[in-house]
Amino acid sequence: MQYVYGAMLLHAAGKPIDEKGINGVLTAAGVQSDATRVKALVASLEGIDIKEVLAKAETMAVAAAPAAAPAAHAGEKKEEKKKEEEKPAVSEEEASAGLSALFG
């Protein structure tokens, strides 16, 4: 993940995302970089508009948020029902008094 974070940091700083830049960010963070991973990341990001990808990710996150909200409310309703069901309808004294009336 630190490789991707390095690329995102370079993007945010307006710097080119290349092997030298990613190695520099990782070295500054105290991470020993793997040349193969750096090359793979740079190759996979080639031709990708990161700004556009981030905009789509934000749109997807906003669209997913309202769907999650009703689920949270449903959980609250279930808890309320459980609390209501846990209340005893009759105390022990009332129950024993009712039983004694049966046997005279």
Backbone as a ProteinNet text record, in pm:
[ID]
protein_1_A
[PRIMARY]
MQYVYGAMLLHAAGKPIDEKGINGVLTAAGVQSDATRVKALVASLEGIDIKEVLAKAETMAVAAAPAAAPAAHAGEKKEEKKKEEEKPAVSEEEASAGLSALFG
[TERTIARY]
80.8	0	85.5	203.4	286.1	329.3	335.2	370.3	258.6	136.6	21.2	11.5	34.2	31.8	138.9	255.7	362.2	320.9	253.9	205.9	100.1	12.8	-90.8	-29.3	74.1	142.2	207.8	272.2	332.4	225.8	113.8	3.8	-46.5	-66.2	-116.4	-17.9	111.1	212.6	234.8	169.3	184.2	314.1	374.9	500.9	471.8	563.6	544	555.3	469.5	472.7	563.2	688.7	786.9	866.1	954.6	1030.5	1113.4	1176.1	1260	1176.6	1061.3	974.9	923.2	877.1	823	934.3	1050.5	1163.6	1200.6	1195.4	1226.3	1127.5	999.9	896.8	913.6	933.2	947.6	1072.7	1181.2	1305.4	1285.8	1218.5	1192.2	1104.6	1018.5	929.9	997	1119.6	1191.4	1154.7	1100.2	1060.6	1160.5	1207.9	1298	1211.9	1234.8	1149.9	1201.2	1107.8	1137.1	1126	1235.2	1239.5	1133.3	1105.8	1005.6	866.9	834	702	687.1	795.1	790.9	767.8	840.3	823.5	682.4	629.8	494.5	390.2	407.8	313.7	318.2	437.1	451.3	390.4	413.7	358.2	205.4	150.5	4.8	-63.9	6.6	-52.7	-31.9	44.2	72.1	-56.3	-84.8	-203.3	-332	-323.4	-443.4	-450.4	-567.9	-590.6	-635	-543	-570.1	-678.7	-680.7	-782.4	-922.7	-938	-1067.3	-1105.4	-1008.4	-1035.1	-1078.6	-1013.1	-1051.2	-1190.7	-1224.9	-1358.9	-1465.3	-1439.2	-1534.6	-1546.3	-1434.6	-1437	-1519.1	-1508.3	-1586.7	-1735.5	-1768.2	-1906.9	-1964.5	-1886.9	-1933.6	-1952	-1863.2	-1874.3	-1997.8	-2027	-2145.2	-2271.9	-2271.9	-2389.5	-2412	-2306.2	-2319.1	-2361.5	-2333.6	-2364.5	-2513.7	-2604.2	-2746.2	-2797.4	-2740	-2783.1	-2745.4	-2637.9	-2593.8	-2675.4	-2728.4	-2801.8	-2927.3	-3013.3	-3130	-3093.5	-2984.8	-2943.3	-2912.3	-2854.6	-2824.6	-2954.1	-3052.3	-3179.4	-3253.9	-3243.4	-3310.5	-3254.2	-3125	-3062.7	-3111.6	-3133.9	-3183.7	-3324.9	-3408.5	-3546.1	-3548.9	-3460	-3455.4	-3416.1	-3321.4	-3279.1	-3393.4	-3472.8	-3586.1	-3687.6	-3712.9	-3809	-3759.3	-3630.4	-3575.7	-3588.9	-3565.9	-3576.7	-3719.9	-3816.4	-3956.7	-3995.8	-3943.3	-3977.2	-3915.5	-3805.3	-3736.3	-3807.8	-3895.8	-3965.9	-4062.4	-4056.6	-4152.1	-4293	-4389.1	-4527.3	-4587.6	-4547.9	-4603.7	-4488.2	-4493.7	-4388.6	-4406.2	-4302.8	-4309	-4418	-4434.4	-4535.5	-4676.1	-4698.5	-4829.4	-4856.3	-4751.7	-4768.9	-4797.9	-4729.7	-4753.9	-4892.2	-4937.8	-5071.2	-5176.5	-5154.5	-5249.7	-5254.4	-5140	-5137	-5206.2	-5188.7	-5253.4	-5404.6	-5454.6	-5598.3	-5652.9	-5573.9	-5618.2	-5639.6	-5554.7	-5559.7	-5631.6	-5695.1	-5779.4	-5712.8
-119.2	0	126.1	117.2	236.8	284.5	195.6	235.8	321.6	278.1	353.7	487.5	485.9	611.4	706.8	652.1	735.1	799.3	721.4	774.3	881.9	860.6	959.7	1088.2	1074.9	1192.5	1271.7	1201.1	1269.1	1340.6	1275.8	1336.4	1462.7	1452.7	1567.5	1685	1653.4	1757.6	1811.5	1750.1	1794.4	1748	1646.8	1592.8	1474.8	1445.9	1330.6	1200.1	1106.1	976.2	885.6	879.2	794.7	718.8	631.2	547.5	630.6	733.4	818.5	885.6	937.1	1004.6	910.8	792.9	697.3	648.2	618.7	577.8	688.4	812.3	924.2	936.2	921.9	930.4	815.8	695.2	579.5	591.1	636.2	653.9	758.9	867.9	973.1	922.6	826.3	770.1	658.4	623.3	517.8	378.4	366.1	236.2	196.6	73.2	24	-20.8	39.2	10.3	-109.6	-177.6	-291.7	-241.3	-249.7	-194.9	-257.3	-384.8	-452.4	-395.3	-374.4	-319.1	-176	-99	39.2	42.3	-41.6	-46.9	-91.4	-189.2	-238.5	-129.5	-55.2	52.5	161.5	202.6	307.7	261.5	135.7	83	75.2	38	25.8	161.6	265.3	398.8	476.5	419.8	487.8	504.2	627.4	655.6	670.2	663.4	676.8	818.5	878.7	1012.3	995.8	1015.7	992.9	1086.2	1206.9	1303.8	1251.1	1194.4	1139.2	1018	932	813	853.1	952.1	998	1059.3	1131.9	1190.5	1082.1	975.9	864.6	793.3	777.8	710.9	791.1	923	1006.8	995.7	991.2	978.6	845.7	739.5	607.9	603.5	668.2	668.8	745.9	855.4	934.6	857.9	785.8	707.9	590.6	535	420.9	463	584.1	629.1	625.1	674.3	666.7	524.2	431.5	292.7	234.6	280.6	229.2	288.2	406.2	472.5	395.7	347.2	272.6	145.7	84.5	-35.9	-4.5	108.7	148	171.4	232.8	257.8	127.4	31.4	-96.5	-166.6	-157.9	-218.9	-155.1	-24	44.8	-0.5	-20.9	-63.7	-203	-291.9	-426.9	-423.7	-337.6	-327.7	-277.9	-182.4	-130.8	-241.1	-324	-432.5	-532.3	-563.3	-658	-604.3	-474.5	-415.3	-424.4	-402.6	-409.7	-552.9	-651.7	-790.4	-841.5	-785.4	-832.5	-794.8	-696.5	-653.8	-764.4	-804.8	-907.5	-848.9	-924.2	-878	-879.5	-979.5	-996.3	-1020.1	-956.4	-979.3	-1116.9	-1164.4	-1297	-1302.7	-1195	-1192.4	-1204	-1132.9	-1139.3	-1279.9	-1340.8	-1475.8	-1575.7	-1566.8	-1661.3	-1638.7	-1514.4	-1486.8	-1546.5	-1541.6	-1599.2	-1749.9	-1815.4	-1960.2	-2005.2	-1927.4	-1965.6	-1957.4	-1868.8	-1857.5	-1982.2	-2048.6	-2170	-2284.4	-2291	-2404.4	-2372.8	-2259.5	-2228	-2182.1
0	0	0	63.8	71.8	-66	-163.4	-299.4	-359.6	-338	-388.5	-315.9	-184.5	-109.4	-159.5	-192.5	-247.1	-377.8	-463	-591.1	-567.4	-470.6	-440.4	-386.2	-305.5	-252.3	-365.3	-456.8	-571.9	-654	-675.3	-751.1	-681	-549.1	-473.4	-477	-484.9	-489.2	-630.1	-727.8	-866.2	-930	-873.1	-924.7	-1016.9	-1109.9	-1197	-1117.8	-1151.7	-1084.8	-1166.9	-1122.9	-1190.2	-1084.2	-1130.6	-1037.8	-940.9	-990.6	-906.4	-796.9	-833.9	-737.6	-630.5	-671	-573.9	-482	-538.7	-455	-356	-398.8	-310.3	-195.7	-225.3	-121.3	-21.7	-72.5	15.5	102.2	43.7	119.4	228.7	195.5	294.1	408.5	378.7	480.6	559.6	521.5	593.1	547.7	426.6	372.9	265.1	272.9	169.7	51.6	-63.8	-179.4	-257.4	-319.7	-407.3	-550.6	-625.4	-761.1	-851.2	-833	-915.7	-890.1	-765.4	-731	-781.1	-769.8	-816	-966.8	-1041.1	-1187	-1223.7	-1151.3	-1179.1	-1153.8	-1046.1	-1014.7	-1120.1	-1157.6	-1258.2	-1390.7	-1426.9	-1551.4	-1544.9	-1429.9	-1419.3	-1418.1	-1373.3	-1369.4	-1498.4	-1587.8	-1714	-1794.9	-1834.2	-1915.2	-1834.8	-1703.6	-1619.2	-1564.8	-1575	-1520.7	-1375.1	-1283.5	-1141.4	-1090.1	-1138.2	-1095.8	-1128.6	-1247.2	-1289.9	-1205.9	-1177.2	-1096.6	-955.8	-898.2	-765.1	-764	-869.9	-878.6	-884.9	-960.4	-968.2	-833.9	-764.4	-634.2	-534.6	-537.2	-447.1	-479	-606.8	-648.2	-601.3	-613.8	-571	-420	-344.7	-198.9	-154.8	-220.8	-186.8	-220.7	-331.4	-370.2	-276	-221.3	-131.1	8.5	49.3	184.9	217.3	131.9	166.4	179.3	107.7	117.9	253.5	312.2	440.8	555.5	539.9	647.3	690.9	600	646.1	721.3	687.8	758.2	903.7	930	1067.5	1145.2	1082.1	1148.8	1175.5	1087.8	1106.9	1229.7	1250.8	1367.1	1495.8	1493.9	1611.8	1645.1	1545.9	1569.5	1630	1583	1637.9	1784.5	1820.3	1959.1	2046.1	1995.3	2072.5	2097.7	1996.5	2012.4	2115.7	2113.9	2210	2351.2	2371.1	2503.2	2554.5	2466.7	2506.6	2543.3	2469.2	2494.8	2624.5	2668.4	2786.5	2916	2913.7	3033.8	3076.7	3203	3248.9	3256.7	3209.4	3207.6	3349.2	3431.8	3565.9	3662.3	3779.3	3878.8	3941.2	4012.8	4075.3	4182.9	4254.7	4360.3	4302.4	4192.8	4129.2	4073.4	4019.9	3965.2	4075.6	4189.7	4300.3	4360.2	4367.1	4418.6	4326.6	4198.7	4103.1	4116.6	4137.6	4153.7	4282.9	4388.9	4515.5	4503.9	4421.4	4402.7	4333.9	4254.1	4185.9	4283.7	4386.6	4478.3	4609.2	4619.7	4729.9	4847.4
[MASK]
++++++++++++++++++++++++++++++++++++++++++++++++++++++++++++++++++++++++++++++++++++++++++++++++++++++++

